[in-house]
Amino acid sequence: MEIIKKLEEENAVVSYYDPYIPEFINNGRKYKSLEDIHGEEIKERDIVIIITDHSTINYEAVVKKAKIVFDTRNVIKDKNENIEKL
């Protein structure tokens, strides 16, 4: 929640995907999870930030479609020019 708050303070448009949390309310605002992250949804985003590591997500497919991936959980093992790790 704190990451979303910080990004929005910088005028970022934030969306999220979590297969276990379909929606939540934070500071009076309702957020709804994207339905899919393996299609066009990822291509349209400026950056994908991985902050949880779910075994149900195909991270390899995410990397192929994303412009930039910021991996805070070290779930992506391959090196690629569009990946930054924390």
Summary of the structure (lengths in Angstrom):
residues: 86
radius of gyration: 12.8
end to end distance: 18.3
largest distance: 39.0
contacts: 184
relative contact order: 0.16
helix: 22%
strand: 20%
